[in-house]
Structures are given as structure tokens and as C-alpha cells.
Amino acid sequence: STSAAVTFTATCASNINVSGAGAGTLSGNAIDWGASGLVAQGGVNCPFTFTNSKATMGTDGQVAVNYSGSVCGIPVSGTETVKK
């Protein structure tokens, strides 16, 4: 299969809860992906959305994750590198 849909939950820094859903499509060594959900801390729920994002596997075993979207209505974008 070259596509997947996921749901996820996580806790970051002991008290920040993240939950959401996402989907991606694999083409060669790249995954086009998007996700949305909620970030919650101290009774405050804040939506996030990432669209038109891409993850690319390098020949060195590292994955460059490019993201673009918004968190709490604030635009965010950037690149994070993840080692295999």
C-alpha cells in the first residue's frame, strides 16, 4: 500500500496532551502528509492543522520532515530532521 490514515495521542513534557488524525501518501522516497487535532494543557484546548507537508528519506538514513500549518491559529512552518 502507498497510503495510510492514522489517529494518535501523546503526552509531551509531562502535561501537554496531543491528539489528532492524519493521512499520508508515499511516492518514491517521499511522503505527502497532513494532520489535525488538539493540543491541551491546563484545561485549554488549542487546534492544530498541518497541510501540504512532506517527509523525505535521505540516503544517509535521515528523514527531513517539512511542515506547514497552524497551531492555535498561529502560522507555523519549518523542517525537522529525524535520524533512522
ABEGO torsion letter per residue (X at the ends): XABBBBBBBBBBGGABBBBEBBBBBBBEABBBBBBBEBBBBGGBBBBBBBBGBBBBBBAAGBBBBBBBEBBGGBBBBEBBBBBX
